[in-house]
Amino acid sequence: MNLNELIRNQEGVQDNAEILEDKEESVIEGNVIQLVSFLLEELEYGVDILSVHEILRIPDITRLPNTPDYIIGVINLRGNVIPVINMRIRFGFENADYTELSRIIVIETAGKQVGLLVDNVYQVVRIPETNIDPPSELIEGVSEDYLLGIGRLTNRLIIILNLENILFSFEEENEVI
């Protein structure tokens, strides 16, 4: 499965959002993890491609009362009501207006579908497990609870997210949001 199959209704994908495979993959040995990478605050994050159902342009979002501030509402996706999490707010970043590149990544984890609002879906990345380090205490802005590790590529780092912890609220003793 590639990212082109996941993207729905995307006309005129911008150059920096083109789907590229890293040249490094020709020399990859051992177990490889495929990630859908996306940008927030110009930092690159990744989620396991097997958790991604699809990628959407921003549809109409229905706001809900009395929800945490990072849940911006719900969307109707072919008859399924899916909550949408603003990843900027969830990670404590400043909120920003949507752009042409803003997308919702629909993922499934812990048996639930959730939309993740991100600044830009970037590409599919293949990273050998040997190039993934545990989270560092030096990472600013994102709690270690949200991270599985840091993927190292030749010229960049990708922060790999722990999706279950993004969907659960620790203050509510792991009650599903």
Contact map, one row per residue, 1 for C-alpha under 8 A:
111010000000000000000000000000000000000000000000000000000000000000000000000000000000000000000000000000000000000000000000000000000000000000000000000000000000000000000000000000000
111111000000000000000000000000000000000000000000000000000000000000000000000000000000000000000000000000000000000000000000000100000000000000000000000000000000000000000000000000000
111111100000000000100000000000000001000000000000000000000000000000000000000000000000000000000000000000000000000000000000001100000000000000000000000000000000000000000000000000000
011111100000000000100000000000000000000000000000000000000000000000000000000000000000000000000000000000000000000000000000000000000000000000000000000000000000000000000000000000000
111111110000000000000000000000000000000000000000000000000000000000000000000000000000000000000000000000000000000000000000000000000000000000000000000000000000000000000000000000000
011111110000000000000000000000000000000000000000000111100000000000000000000000000000000000000000000000000000000000000000000000000000000000000000000000000000000000000000000000000
001111111100000000000000000000000000000000000000000001110000000000000000000000000000000000000000000000000000000000000000000000000000000000000000000000000000000000000000000000000
000011111100000000000000000000000000000000000000000001111000000000000000000000000000000000000000000000000000000000000000000000000000000000000000000000000000000000000000000000000
000000111110000000000000000000000000000000000000000000011000000000000000000000000000000000000000000000000000000000000000000000000000000000000000000000000000000000000000000000000
000000111111100000000000000000000000000000000000000000011000000000000000000000000000000000000000000000000000000000000000000000000000000000000000000000000000000000000000000000000
000000001111100000000000000000000000000000000000000000000000000000000000000000000000000000000000000000000000000000000000000000000000000000000000000000000000000000000000000000000
000000000111110000000000000000000000000000000000000000000000000000000000000000000000000000000000000000000000000000000000000000000000000000000000000000000000000000000000000000000
000000000111111011000000000000000000000000000000000000000000000000000000000000000000000000000000000000000000000000000000000000000000000000000000000000000000000000000000000000000
000000000001111111000000000000000000000000000000000000000000000000000000000000000000000000000000000010000000000000000000000000000000000000000000000000000000000000000000000000000
000000000000111111000000000000000000000000000000000000000000000000000000000000000000000000000000000000000000000000000000000000000000000000000000000000000000000000000000000000000
000000000000011111000000000000000000000000000000000000000000000000000000000000000000000000000000000000000000000000000000010000000000000000000000000000000000000000000000000000000
000000000000111111100000000000000000000000000000000000000000000000000000000000000000000000000000000010000000000000000001111000000000000000000000000000000000000000000000000000000
000000000000111111110000000000000000000000000000000000000000000000000000000000000000000000000000000000000000000000000000011000000000000000000000000000000000000000000000000000000
001100000000000011111000000000000000000000000000000000000000000000000000000000000000000000000000000000000000000000000000011100000000000000000000000000000000000000000000000000000
000000000000000001111100000000000000000000000000000000000000000000000000000000000000000000000000000000000000000000000000001110000000000000000000000000000000000000000000000000000
000000000000000000111110100000000000000000000000000000000000000000000000000000000000000000000000000000000000000000000000001111000000000000000000000000000000000000000000000000000
000000000000000000011111100000000000000000000000000000000000000000000000000000000000000000000000000000000000000000000000000011000000000000000000000000000000000000000000000000000
000000000000000000001111110000000000000000000000000000000000000000000000000000000000000000000000000000000000000000000000000000000000000000000000000000000000000000000000000000000
000000000000000000000111111100000000000000000000000000000000000000000000000000000000000000000000000000000000000000000000000000000000000000000000000000000100000000000000000000000
000000000000000000001111111100000000000000000000000000000000000000000000000000000000000000000000000000000000000000000000000001100000000000000000000000000000000000000000000000000
000000000000000000000011111100000000000000000000000000000000000000000000000000000000000000000000000000000000000000000000000000000000000000000000000000000000000000000000000000000
000000000000000000000001111110000000000000000000000000000000000000000000000000000000000000000000000000000000000000000000000000000000000000000000000000000000000000000000000000000
000000000000000000000001111111010000000000000000000000000000000000000000000000000000000000000000000000000000000000000000000000110000000000000000000000000000000000000000000000000
000000000000000000000000001111110000000000000000000000000000000000000000000000000000000000000000000000000000000000000000000000010000000000000000000000000000000000000000000000000
000000000000000000000000000111110000000000000000000000000000000000000000000000000000000000000000000000000000000000000000000000011000000000000000000000000000000000000000000000000
000000000000000000000000000011111000000000000000000000000000000000000000000000000000000000000000000000000000000000000000000000011000000000000000000000000000000000000000000000000
000000000000000000000000000111111100000000000000000000000000000000000000000000000000000000000000000000000000000000000000000001111000000000000000000000000000000000000000000000000
000000000000000000000000000000111110000000000001000000000000000000000000000000000000000000000000000000000000000000000000000001111000000000000000000000000000000000000000000000000
000000000000000000000000000000011111000000000001100000000000000000000000000000000000000000000000000000000000000000000000000111100000000000000000000000000000000000000000000000000
000000000000000000000000000000001111100000000111100000000000000000000000000000000000000000000000000000000000000000000000000111100000000000000000000000000000000000000000000000000
001000000000000000000000000000000111110000000111100100000000000000000000000000000000000000000000000000000000000000000000111110000000000000000000000000000000000000000000000000000
000000000000000000000000000000000011111000011110000000000000000000000000000000000000000000000000000000000000000000000000111110000000000000000000000000000000010000000000000000000
000000000000000000000000000000000001111100011100000000000000000000000000000000000000000000000000000000000000000000000111111000000000000000000000000000000000000000000000000000000
000000000000000000000000000000000000111111111000000000000000000000000000000000000000000000000000000000000000000000000111110000000000000000000000000000000000000000000000000000000
000000000000000000000000000000000000011111111000000000000000000000000000000000000000001100000000000000000000000000000111000000000000000000000000000000000000000000000000000000000
000000000000000000000000000000000000001111100000000000000000000000000000000000000000000100001000000000000000000000000010000000000000000000000000000000000000000000000000000000000
000000000000000000000000000000000000001111110000000000000000000000000000000000000000000000000000000000000000000000000000000000000000000000000000000000000000000000000000000000000
000000000000000000000000000000000000001111111000000000000000000000000000000000000000000000000000000000000000000000000000000000000000000000000000000000000000010000000000000000000
000000000000000000000000000000000000111101111100000000000000000000000000000000000000000000000000000000000000000000000000000000000000000000000000000000000000111000000000000000000
000000000000000000000000000000000000111100111110000000000000000000000000000000000000000000000000000000000000000000000000000000000000000000000000000000000000011110000000000000000
000000000000000000000000000000000011110000011111000000000000000000000000000000000000000000000000000000000000000000000000000000000000000000000000000000000000011110000000000000000
000000000000000000000000000000000011100000001111101100000000000000000000000000000000000000000000000000000000000000000000000000000000000000000000000000000000000111100000000000000
000000000000000000000000000000001111000000000111111100000000000000000000000000000000000000000000000000000000000000000000000000000000000000000000000000000000000000000000000000000
000000000000000000000000000000000111000000000011111100000000000000000000000000000000000000000000000000000000000000000000000100000000000000000000000000000000000000000000000000000
000000000000000000000000000000000000000000000001111110000000000000000000000000000000000000000000000000000000000000000000000000000000000000000000000000000000000000000000000000000
000000000000000000000000000000000000000000000011111110000000000000000000000000000000000000000000000000000011100000000000000000000000000000000000000000000000000000000000000000000
000001000000000000000000000000000001000000000011111111100000000000000000000000000000000000000000000000001111000000000000000000000000000000000000000000000000000000000000000000000
000001000000000000000000000000000000000000000000011111100000000000000000000000000000000000000000000000001111000000000000000000000000000000000000000000000000000000000000000000000
000001110000000000000000000000000000000000000000000111110000000000000000000000000000000000000000000000001110000000000000000000000000000000000000000000000000000000000000000000000
000001110000000000000000000000000000000000000000000111111000000000000000000000000000000000000000000000111100000000000000000000000000000000000000000000000000000000000000000000000
000000111100000000000000000000000000000000000000000001111110000000000000000000000000000000000000000000111100000000000000000000000000000000000000000000000000000000000000000000000
000000011100000000000000000000000000000000000000000000111110000000000000000000000000000000000000000001110000000000000000000000000000000000000000000000000000000000000000000000000
000000000000000000000000000000000000000000000000000000011111000000000000000000000000000000000000000001110000000000000000000000000000000000000000000000000000000000000000000000000
000000000000000000000000000000000000000000000000000000011111100000000000001000000000000000000000000000000000000000000000000000000000000000000000000000000000000000000000000000000
000000000000000000000000000000000000000000000000000000000111110000000000001000000000000000000000000000000000000000000000000000000000000000000000000000000000000000000000000000000
000000000000000000000000000000000000000000000000000000000011111000000001111000000000000000000000000000000000000000000000000000000000000000000000000000000000000000000000000000000
000000000000000000000000000000000000000000000000000000000001111100000001111000000000000000000000000000000000000000000000000000000000000000000000000000000000000000000000000000000
000000000000000000000000000000000000000000000000000000000000111110000001110000000000000000000000000000000000000000000000000000000000000000000000000000000000000000000000000000000
000000000000000000000000000000000000000000000000000000000000011111100001110000000000000000000000000000000000000000000000000000000000000000000000000000000000000000000000000000000
000000000000000000000000000000000000000000000000000000000000001111100000000000000000000000000000000000000000000000000000000000000000000000000000000000000000000000000000000000000
000000000000000000000000000000000000000000000000000000000000000111110000000000000000000000000000000000000000000000000000000000000000000000000000000000000000000000000000000000000
000000000000000000000000000000000000000000000000000000000000000111111010000000000000000000000000000000000000000000000000000000000000000000000000000000000000000000000000000000000
000000000000000000000000000000000000000000000000000000000000000001111110000000000000000000000000000000000000000000000000000000000000000000000000000000000000000000000000000000000
000000000000000000000000000000000000000000000000000000000000000000111111000000000000000010000000000000000000000000000000000000000000000000000000000000000000000000000000000000000
000000000000000000000000000000000000000000000000000000000000000000011111000000000000111111000000000000000000000000000000000000000000000000000000000000000000000000000000000000000
000000000000000000000000000000000000000000000000000000000000000000111111100000000011110000000000000000000000000000000000000000000000000000000000000000000000000000000000000000000
000000000000000000000000000000000000000000000000000000000000111100001111110000000011110000000000000000000000000000000000000000000000000000000000000000000000000000000000000000000
000000000000000000000000000000000000000000000000000000000000111100000011111000000011100000000000000000000000000000000000000000000000000000000000000000000000000000000000000000000
000000000000000000000000000000000000000000000000000000000000111100000001111100001111000000000000000000000000000000000000000000000000000000000000000000000000000000000000000000000
000000000000000000000000000000000000000000000000000000000011110000000000111110011111000000000000000000000000000000000000000000000000000000000000000000000000000000000000000000000
000000000000000000000000000000000000000000000000000000000000000000000000011111111100000000000000000000000000000000000000000000000000000000000000000000000000000000000000000000000
000000000000000000000000000000000000000000000000000000000000000000000000001111111100000000000000000000000000000000000000000000000000000000000000000000000000000000000000000000000
000000000000000000000000000000000000000000000000000000000000000000000000000111110000000000000000000000000000000000000000000000000000000000000000000000000000000000000000000000000
000000000000000000000000000000000000000000000000000000000000000000000000000111111000000000000000000000000000000000000000000000000000000000000000000000000000000000000000000000000
000000000000000000000000000000000000000000000000000000000000000000000000001111111100000000000000000000000000000000000000000000000000000000000000000000000000000000000000000000000
000000000000000000000000000000000000000000000000000000000000000000000000011110111110000000000000000000000000000000000000000000000000000000000000000000000000000000000000000000000
000000000000000000000000000000000000000000000000000000000000000000000000011110011111000000000000000000000000000011100000000000000000000000000000000000000000000000000000000000000
000000000000000000000000000000000000000000000000000000000000000000000011111000001111100000000000000000000000000011100000000000000000000000000000000000000000000000000000000000000
000000000000000000000000000000000000000000000000000000000000000000000011111000000111110000000000000000010000000001111000000000000000000000000000000000000000000000000000000000000
000000000000000000000000000000000000000000000000000000000000000000000111100000000011111001000000000000000000000001111000000000000000000000000000000000000000000000000000000000000
000000000000000000000000000000000000000000000000000000000000000000000111000000000001111111000000000000000000000000011100000000000000000000000000000000000000000000000000000000000
000000000000000000000000000000000000000100000000000000000000000000000100000000000000111111100000000000000000000000011100000000000000000000000000000000000000000000000000000000000
000000000000000000000000000000000000000110000000000000000000000000000100000000000000011111111110000000000000000000000100000000000000000000000000000000000000000000000000000000000
000000000000000000000000000000000000000000000000000000000000000000001100000000000000011111111110000000000000000000000000000000000000000000000000000000000000000000000000000000000
000000000000000000000000000000000000000000000000000000000000000000000100000000000000111111111000000000000000000000000000000000000000000000000000000000000000000000000100000000000
000000000000000000000000000000000000000000000000000000000000000000000000000000000000001111111000000000000000000000000000000000000000000000001110000000000000000000000000000000000
000000000000000000000000000000000000000000000000000000000000000000000000000000000000000111111100000000000000000000000000000000000000000000001100000000000000000000000000000000000
000000000000000000000000000000000000000010000000000000000000000000000000000000000000000111111110000000000000000000000000000000000000000000001000000000000000000000000000000000000
000000000000000000000000000000000000000000000000000000000000000000000000000000000000000110011111000000000000000000000000000000000000000000000000000000000000000000000000000000000
000000000000000000000000000000000000000000000000000000000000000000000000000000000000000110001111100000000000000000000000000000000000000000000000000000000000000000000000000000000
000000000000000000000000000000000000000000000000000000000000000000000000000000000000000000000111110000000000000000000000000000000000000000000000000000000000000000000000000000000
000000000000000000000000000000000000000000000000000000000000000000000000000000000000000000000011111000000000000000000000000000000000000000000000000000000000000000000000000000000
000000000000000000000000000000000000000000000000000000000000000000000000000000000000000000000001111111000000000000000010000000000000000000000000000000000000000000000000000000000
000000000000000000000000000000000000000000000000000000000000000000000000000000000000000000000000111111000000000000000010000000000000000000000000000000000000000000000000000000000
000000000000000000000000000000000000000000000000000000000000000000000000000000000000000000000000011111000000000000000000000000000000000000000000000000000000000000000000000000000
000000000000010010000000000000000000000000000000000000000000000000000000000000000000000000000000011111100000000000000011100000000000000000000000000000000000000000000000000000000
000000000000000000000000000000000000000000000000000000001100000000000000000000000000000000000000011111110000000000001111100000000000000000000000000000000000000000000000000000000
000000000000000000000000000000000000000000000000000000111100000000000000000000000000000000000000000011111000000000001111100000000000000000000000000000000000000000000000000000000
000000000000000000000000000000000000000000000000000000111100000000000000000000000001000000000000000001111100000000111100000000000000000000000000000000000000000000000000000000000
000000000000000000000000000000000000000000000000000111110000000000000000000000000000000000000000000000111110000000111100000000000000000000000000000000000000000000000000000000000
000000000000000000000000000000000000000000000000000111110000000000000000000000000000000000000000000000011111000011110000000000000000000000000000000000000000000000000000000000000
000000000000000000000000000000000000000000000000001111000000000000000000000000000000000000000000000000001111100011110000000000000000000000000000000000000000000000000000000000000
000000000000000000000000000000000000000000000000001110000000000000000000000000000000000000000000000000000111111111000000000000000000000000000000000000000000000000000000000000000
000000000000000000000000000000000000000000000000001000000000000000000000000000000000000000000000000000000011111110000000000000000000000000000000000000000000000000110000000000000
000000000000000000000000000000000000000000000000000000000000000000000000000000000000000000000000000000000001111100000000000000000000000000000000000000000000000000010000000000000
000000000000000000000000000000000000000000000000000000000000000000000000000000000000000000000000000000000001111110000000000000000000000000000000000000000000000000000000000000000
000000000000000000000000000000000000000000000000000000000000000000000000000000000000000000000000000000000001111111000000000000000000000000000000000000000000000000000000000000000
000000000000000000000000000000000000000000000000000000000000000000000000000000000110000000000000000000000111101111100000000000000000000000000000000000000000000000000000000000000
000000000000000000000000000000000000000000000000000000000000000000000000000000000111100000000000000000000111000111110000000000000000000000000000000000000000000000000000000000000
000000000000000000000000000000000000000000000000000000000000000000000000000000000111100000000000000000011110000011111000000000000000000000000000000000000000000000000000000000000
000000000000000000000000000000000000000000000000000000000000000000000000000000000001111000000000000000011110000001111100000000000000000000000000000000000000000000000000000000000
000000000000000000000000000000000000000000000000000000000000000000000000000000000001111000000000000001111000000000111110000000000000000000000000000000000000000000000000000000000
000000000000000000000000000000000000011100000000000000000000000000000000000000000000011100000000000001111000000000011111100000000000000000000000000000000000000000000000000000000
000000000000000000000000000000000000011110000000000000000000000000000000000000000000000000000000011011100000000000001111100000000000000000000000000000000000000000000000000000000
000000000000000010000000000000000000011100000000000000000000000000000000000000000000000000000000000011100000000000000111110000000000000000000000000000000000000000000000000000000
000000000000000010000000000000000001111000000000000000000000000000000000000000000000000000000000000011100000000000000111111000000000000000000000000000000000000000000000000000000
000000000000000111100000000000000001111000000000000000000000000000000000000000000000000000000000000000000000000000000001111100000000000000000000000000000000000000000000000000000
001000000000000011111000000000000001110000000000000000000000000000000000000000000000000000000000000000000000000000000000111110000000000000000000000000000000000000000000000000000
011000000000000000111000000000000111100000000000100000000000000000000000000000000000000000000000000000000000000000000000011111000000000000000000000000000000000000000000000000000
000000000000000000011100000000000111100000000000000000000000000000000000000000000000000000000000000000000000000000000000001111100000000000000000000000000000000000000000000000000
000000000000000000001100100000011110000000000000000000000000000000000000000000000000000000000000000000000000000000000000000111110000000000000000000000000000000000000000000000000
000000000000000000000000100100011110000000000000000000000000000000000000000000000000000000000000000000000000000000000000000011111011000000000000000000111000000000000000000000000
000000000000000000000000000111111000000000000000000000000000000000000000000000000000000000000000000000000000000000000000000001111111000000000000000000000000000000000000000000000
000000000000000000000000000001111000000000000000000000000000000000000000000000000000000000000000000000000000000000000000000000111111000000000000000000000000000000000000000000000
000000000000000000000000000000000000000000000000000000000000000000000000000000000000000000000000000000000000000000000000000000011111100000000000000000000000000000000000000000000
000000000000000000000000000000000000000000000000000000000000000000000000000000000000000000000000000000000000000000000000000000111111100000000000000000111000000000000000000000000
000000000000000000000000000000000000000000000000000000000000000000000000000000000000000000000000000000000000000000000000000000111111110000000000000011110000000000000000000000000
000000000000000000000000000000000000000000000000000000000000000000000000000000000000000000000000000000000000000000000000000000000111111000000000000011110000000000000000000000000
000000000000000000000000000000000000000000000000000000000000000000000000000000000000000000000000000000000000000000000000000000000001111100000000000111000000000000000000000000000
000000000000000000000000000000000000000000000000000000000000000000000000000000000000000000000000000000000000000000000000000000000000111110100001001111000000000000000000000000000
000000000000000000000000000000000000000000000000000000000000000000000000000000000000000000000000000000000000000000000000000000000000011111100001000000000000000000000000000000000
000000000000000000000000000000000000000000000000000000000000000000000000000000000000000000000000000000000000000000000000000000000000001111100001000000000000000000000000000000000
000000000000000000000000000000000000000000000000000000000000000000000000000000000000000000000000000000000000000000000000000000000000000111110000000000000000000000000000000000000
000000000000000000000000000000000000000000000000000000000000000000000000000000000000000000000000000000000000000000000000000000000000001111111101000000000000000000000000000000000
000000000000000000000000000000000000000000000000000000000000000000000000000000000000000000000000000000000000000000000000000000000000000001111110000000000000000000000000000000000
000000000000000000000000000000000000000000000000000000000000000000000000000000000000000000111000000000000000000000000000000000000000000000111110000000000000000000000000000000000
000000000000000000000000000000000000000000000000000000000000000000000000000000000000000000110000000000000000000000000000000000000000000000111111011000000000000000000000000000000
000000000000000000000000000000000000000000000000000000000000000000000000000000000000000000100000000000000000000000000000000000000000000000011111111000000000000000000000000000000
000000000000000000000000000000000000000000000000000000000000000000000000000000000000000000000000000000000000000000000000000000000000001110100111111000000000000000000000000000000
000000000000000000000000000000000000000000000000000000000000000000000000000000000000000000000000000000000000000000000000000000000000000000000011111000000000000001001000000000000
000000000000000000000000000000000000000000000000000000000000000000000000000000000000000000000000000000000000000000000000000000000000000000000111111100000000000011101100000000000
000000000000000000000000000000000000000000000000000000000000000000000000000000000000000000000000000000000000000000000000000000000000001000000111111111000000001111000000000000000
000000000000000000000000000000000000000000000000000000000000000000000000000000000000000000000000000000000000000000000000000000000000011000000000011111000000001111000000000000000
000000000000000000000000000000000000000000000000000000000000000000000000000000000000000000000000000000000000000000000000000000000001111000000000001111100000001110000000000000000
000000000000000000000000000000000000000000000000000000000000000000000000000000000000000000000000000000000000000000000000000000000001111000000000001111110000111100000000000000000
000000000000000000000000000000000000000000000000000000000000000000000000000000000000000000000000000000000000000000000000000000100011100000000000000011111000111100000000000000000
000000000000000000000000000000000000000000000000000000000000000000000000000000000000000000000000000000000000000000000000000000100011100000000000000001111101110000000000000000000
000000000000000000000000000000000000000000000000000000000000000000000000000000000000000000000000000000000000000000000000000000100010000000000000000000111111110000000000000000000
000000000000000000000001000000000000000000000000000000000000000000000000000000000000000000000000000000000000000000000000000000000000000000000000000000011111000000000000000000000
000000000000000000000000000000000000000000000000000000000000000000000000000000000000000000000000000000000000000000000000000000000000000000000000000000001111100000000000000000000
000000000000000000000000000000000000000000000000000000000000000000000000000000000000000000000000000000000000000000000000000000000000000000000000000000011111110000000000000000000
000000000000000000000000000000000000000000010000000000000000000000000000000000000000000000000000000000000000000000000000000000000000000000000000000001111011111000000000000000000
000000000000000000000000000000000000100000111100000000000000000000000000000000000000000000000000000000000000000000000000000000000000000000000000000001111001111100000000000000000
000000000000000000000000000000000000000000011100000000000000000000000000000000000000000000000000000000000000000000000000000000000000000000000000001111100000111110000000000000000
000000000000000000000000000000000000000000001110000000000000000000000000000000000000000000000000000000000000000000000000000000000000000000000000001111100000011111000000000000000
000000000000000000000000000000000000000000001110000000000000000000000000000000000000000000000000000000000000000000000000000000000000000000000000011110000000001111100000000000000
000000000000000000000000000000000000000000000010000000000000000000000000000000000000000000000000000000000000000000000000000000000000000000000000111100000000000111111100000000000
000000000000000000000000000000000000000000000010000000000000000000000000000000000000000000000000000000000000100000000000000000000000000000000000010000000000000011111110000000000
000000000000000000000000000000000000000000000000000000000000000000000000000000000000000000000000000000000000110000000000000000000000000000000000000000000000000001111111000000000
000000000000000000000000000000000000000000000000000000000000000000000000000000000000000000000000000000000000000000000000000000000000000000000000110000000000000001111111100000000
000000000000000000000000000000000000000000000000000000000000000000000000000000000000000001000000000000000000000000000000000000000000000000000000010000000000000001111111100000000
000000000000000000000000000000000000000000000000000000000000000000000000000000000000000000000000000000000000000000000000000000000000000000000000000000000000000000111111100000011
000000000000000000000000000000000000000000000000000000000000000000000000000000000000000000000000000000000000000000000000000000000000000000000000000000000000000000011111110001111
000000000000000000000000000000000000000000000000000000000000000000000000000000000000000000000000000000000000000000000000000000000000000000000000000000000000000000001111111111111
000000000000000000000000000000000000000000000000000000000000000000000000000000000000000000000000000000000000000000000000000000000000000000000000000000000000000000000001111111100
000000000000000000000000000000000000000000000000000000000000000000000000000000000000000000000000000000000000000000000000000000000000000000000000000000000000000000000000111111000
000000000000000000000000000000000000000000000000000000000000000000000000000000000000000000000000000000000000000000000000000000000000000000000000000000000000000000000000111111100
000000000000000000000000000000000000000000000000000000000000000000000000000000000000000000000000000000000000000000000000000000000000000000000000000000000000000000000000111111100
000000000000000000000000000000000000000000000000000000000000000000000000000000000000000000000000000000000000000000000000000000000000000000000000000000000000000000000001111111110
000000000000000000000000000000000000000000000000000000000000000000000000000000000000000000000000000000000000000000000000000000000000000000000000000000000000000000000001110111111
000000000000000000000000000000000000000000000000000000000000000000000000000000000000000000000000000000000000000000000000000000000000000000000000000000000000000000000011100001111
000000000000000000000000000000000000000000000000000000000000000000000000000000000000000000000000000000000000000000000000000000000000000000000000000000000000000000000011100000111
